[in-house]
């Protein structure tokens, strides 16, 4: 973990584009409550094959112009062409965006072709070829292995290809076992990977939701945690209190042992993030 301790700490937030008037109001309230934390940046997700492209662009501009926060749109390359991506990059560059999260993304249902990009490292290479150093490029990292990777070693080498292609920093998939993150960082150090790798943090507020998310993305829920959550049944208040305690402890341990910050998956909600932030004593760290 020594290599991560030299980087300045980065605290950031992730949102998804609201898709209805009610969701827009909820998102705006959430943004108003979280903006005073002054995160280093706010990322905004991008649907499969750019299915939320216009809403992502709109949300990014809202965050950067109205809130004065740095916004970092996700760009997913699967099922896309170079012309598609070139147009997206130019749109963001012309609107003052300098931070991007470059991802492979998921193949949309019903589509048979992966398009002109197969992997995220190819997208990173293309962004550098097209825009030079204009964008700070984030990529994804998987401490517990990407669910489609054939092995831990293959996944690690895939990550290194993204770094070698020009990534500046990385955000991990969320996890609940800090040892997996520490082991991943040690493996990266042995391969000479030298960029900030910020842990992704998923607050726990709903047992069914977190179980579904974790099954989809391959995040392991430790047995003791799963049993405790099951024991709460439908007691949402108890689940939220337990989640706040557990995730605050996880974040505290990560920071104490050298993690270069935290990236919160907000799910467009503010209460859990604010609770964790207060527990950690993060008074406007950015």
C-alpha positions in Angstrom: 0.0 0.0 0.0 3.0 2.3 0.2 2.6 3.7 -3.3 -1.0 4.9 -2.6 0.0 6.9 0.5 2.0 9.4 -1.6 -1.1 10.6 -3.5 -3.3 13.4 -2.2 -6.6 12.3 -0.9 -9.6 12.5 -3.3 -13.2 12.4 -2.2 -15.7 12.1 -5.0 -19.4 11.3 -5.6 -21.2 9.3 -8.3 -24.7 10.1 -9.7 -26.9 8.7 -12.4 -29.0 10.8 -14.8 -32.6 11.3 -13.6 -35.1 10.0 -16.0 -38.4 11.5 -14.9 -39.6 14.8 -13.4 -39.9 13.3 -10.0 -36.5 11.8 -10.2 -35.1 15.1 -11.4 -36.5 16.8 -8.2 -35.0 14.1 -6.0 -31.6 14.4 -7.8 -31.6 18.2 -7.4 -32.4 18.0 -3.7 -29.6 15.4 -3.3 -27.2 17.5 -5.2 -28.0 20.6 -3.1 -27.4 18.6 0.1 -24.1 17.1 -1.1 -22.6 20.0 -3.0 -21.5 21.7 0.3 -19.1 18.8 0.9 -17.1 20.1 -2.0 -16.1 16.8 -3.5 -13.1 16.7 -5.8 -15.4 15.7 -8.7 -18.8 14.2 -9.4 -19.1 11.4 -11.9 -22.2 10.8 -13.9 -23.1 7.3 -15.3 -23.7 6.5 -18.9 -26.2 3.8 -20.1 -25.4 0.8 -22.3 -24.3 2.0 -25.8 -24.9 5.5 -24.7 -28.6 5.0 -23.9 -28.6 7.9 -21.4 -26.1 10.0 -23.5 -28.2 13.2 -23.6 -29.3 13.0 -20.0 -25.7 12.3 -19.0 -24.6 15.4 -20.9 -27.3 17.5 -19.3 -26.6 16.3 -15.8 -22.8 16.9 -16.2 -23.4 20.5 -17.4 -25.8 21.0 -14.5 -23.3 19.9 -11.9 -20.4 21.9 -13.4 -22.2 25.1 -14.3 -24.9 25.4 -11.6 -23.0 23.9 -8.6 -19.5 24.9 -9.6 -18.2 21.3 -9.1 -16.0 19.4 -11.4 -18.1 16.9 -13.4 -16.7 13.7 -14.9 -19.0 11.9 -17.4 -18.8 8.2 -17.9 -18.1 7.2 -21.4 -18.9 3.6 -22.4 -17.4 2.3 -25.6 -19.1 -1.0 -26.1 -21.3 -1.0 -29.3 -20.0 2.4 -30.2 -18.0 3.7 -33.2 -15.0 6.0 -33.3 -17.2 8.6 -34.8 -19.7 8.3 -31.9 -17.0 8.6 -29.3 -15.2 11.5 -31.2 -18.5 13.4 -31.2 -19.0 12.8 -27.5 -15.5 13.9 -26.6 -15.8 17.1 -28.7 -19.1 17.9 -27.0 -17.6 17.6 -23.6 -14.4 19.4 -24.5 -16.3 22.4 -26.0 -18.3 22.7 -22.7 -15.2 22.9 -20.5 -15.2 19.3 -19.2 -11.8 18.0 -18.5 -12.4 14.8 -16.5 -13.8 11.5 -17.9 -14.5 8.0 -16.6 -13.6 5.6 -19.5 -15.4 2.2 -19.4 -16.0 -0.7 -21.6 -19.6 -0.9 -20.5 -22.2 -3.7 -21.0 -23.5 -4.9 -24.3 -27.1 -3.8 -24.7 -29.7 -6.6 -25.0 -30.4 -7.6 -28.5 -27.2 -6.2 -30.0 -24.8 -8.7 -31.6 -21.8 -6.5 -32.4 -19.4 -5.0 -29.9 -18.8 -2.1 -32.2 -15.3 -0.7 -33.0 -14.1 -1.0 -29.4 -13.7 -4.3 -27.5 -12.0 -3.2 -24.3 -11.6 -0.1 -22.2 -7.9 0.2 -22.9 -8.8 0.7 -26.6 -11.1 3.6 -25.5 -8.3 5.1 -23.4 -5.9 4.9 -26.3 -8.4 6.6 -28.6 -9.1 9.4 -26.2 -5.4 10.1 -25.9 -5.0 10.0 -29.7 -7.9 12.4 -30.2 -7.5 14.8 -27.3 -3.9 14.5 -26.0 -3.8 15.4 -22.3 -7.0 17.5 -22.3 -8.9 15.0 -20.2 -8.0 13.5 -16.8 -9.0 9.8 -17.5 -10.4 7.6 -14.7 -10.8 3.8 -15.3 -12.4 1.0 -13.4 -10.6 -1.4 -11.1 -11.9 -4.7 -9.7 -10.3 -5.8 -6.4 -12.4 -8.9 -6.3 -12.0 -9.6 -10.1 -14.3 -8.5 -12.9 -17.2 -11.0 -13.1 -16.3 -11.8 -16.7 -12.5 -12.2 -16.3 -11.1 -15.7 -16.6 -8.7 -15.3 -13.7 -7.4 -12.8 -11.2 -4.1 -12.6 -13.1 -5.8 -11.9 -16.4 -8.0 -9.2 -14.8 -5.0 -7.5 -13.2 -3.2 -7.5 -16.6 -6.3 -6.0 -18.2 -6.2 -3.3 -15.7 -2.5 -2.6 -16.4 -3.3 -2.3 -20.1 -5.7 0.6 -19.3 -3.0 2.3 -17.2 -0.4 1.8 -19.8 -2.8 3.3 -22.4 -2.9 6.6 -20.5 -5.3 6.4 -17.5 -4.5 8.9 -14.8 -6.3 7.2 -11.9 -8.8 4.5 -11.1 -12.0 3.9 -9.1 -12.8 0.5 -7.8 -15.9 -1.5 -7.9 -17.4 -1.4 -4.4 -16.5 -4.1 -1.9 -17.0 -4.9 1.7 -13.8 -6.8 2.4 -10.9 -4.3 2.8 -8.3 -7.1 2.6 -9.3 -7.7 -1.0 -8.5 -4.0 -1.8 -5.2 -4.1 0.1 -4.1 -7.3 -1.7 -5.1 -5.8 -5.1 -3.0 -2.7 -4.4 0.0 -4.9 -3.5 -0.5 -6.9 -6.7 -0.6 -3.6 -8.7 2.6 -2.4 -7.1 4.4 -5.6 -8.1 3.4 -4.9 -11.7 4.7 -1.3 -11.5 1.2 0.3 -11.6 1.6 3.8 -10.2 -1.6 5.7 -10.2 -4.2 6.5 -7.5 -6.7 3.7 -7.1 -9.6 5.1 -5.1 -12.0 2.6 -3.3 -15.6 2.8 -4.5 -18.0 2.9 -1.6 -21.6 1.6 -1.7 -23.7 2.7 1.3 -26.1 0.0 2.6 -29.7 1.2 3.0 -31.7 -1.7 1.5 -30.9 -5.4 1.9 -32.7 -6.6 -1.3 -31.1 -3.8 -3.3 -27.6 -4.5 -2.1 -27.9 -8.2 -2.6 -29.2 -7.7 -6.2 -26.4 -5.2 -7.1 -23.7 -7.4 -5.6 -24.9 -10.5 -7.5 -24.8 -8.5 -10.8 -21.3 -7.0 -10.3 -19.6 -9.9 -8.4 -19.1 -8.0 -5.1 -18.8 -10.4 -2.2 -21.1 -9.8 0.8 -19.3 -11.5 3.8 -21.4 -14.2 5.4 -21.5 -12.4 8.8 -22.8 -9.2 7.1 -25.4 -11.1 5.0 -26.7 -13.0 8.1 -27.0 -9.7 10.0 -28.9 -8.1 7.2 -31.2 -11.1 6.8 -31.9 -11.0 10.6 -33.3 -7.4 10.3 -36.1 -8.6 8.0 -38.1 -5.6 6.9 -36.8 -3.3 9.6 -35.4 -0.6 7.3 -34.4 1.7 10.1 -32.2 -1.1 11.6 -30.7 -1.9 8.2 -29.8 1.8 7.6 -28.2 2.1 11.1 -26.2 -1.2 10.6 -25.2 -0.1 7.1 -24.0 3.3 8.4 -21.9 1.6 11.1 -20.4 -1.0 8.8 -19.6 1.2 5.9 -18.2 4.0 8.2 -15.9 1.4 9.7 -14.8 0.1 6.3 -14.0 3.7 5.1 -12.1 4.5 8.3 -9.9 1.4 7.9 -9.2 2.1 4.3 -8.1 5.6 5.0 -6.1 4.7 8.0 -4.2 2.1 6.0 -3.4 4.4 3.1 -6.2 4.5 0.6 -6.0 7.7 -1.5 -9.6 8.8 -0.8 -13.1 7.5 -1.3 -15.6 7.5 -4.2 -19.2 7.2 -3.0 -21.9 5.6 -5.2 -24.7 7.8 -4.0 -27.6 6.2 -6.0 -28.9 9.8 -6.1 -29.5 9.8 -2.3 -27.8 12.0 0.3 -28.6 10.7 3.8 -26.3 7.7 3.9 -23.3 9.6 2.4 -23.8 12.5 4.8 -23.9 10.1 7.7 -20.7 8.3 6.7 -19.1 11.7 6.0 -19.9 12.9 9.5 -18.8 9.6 11.1 -15.4 10.0 9.4 -15.0 13.7 10.4 -14.5 14.8 6.8 -15.1 18.5 7.2 -14.8 19.8 3.7 -11.6 17.7 2.8 -11.4 18.8 -0.8 
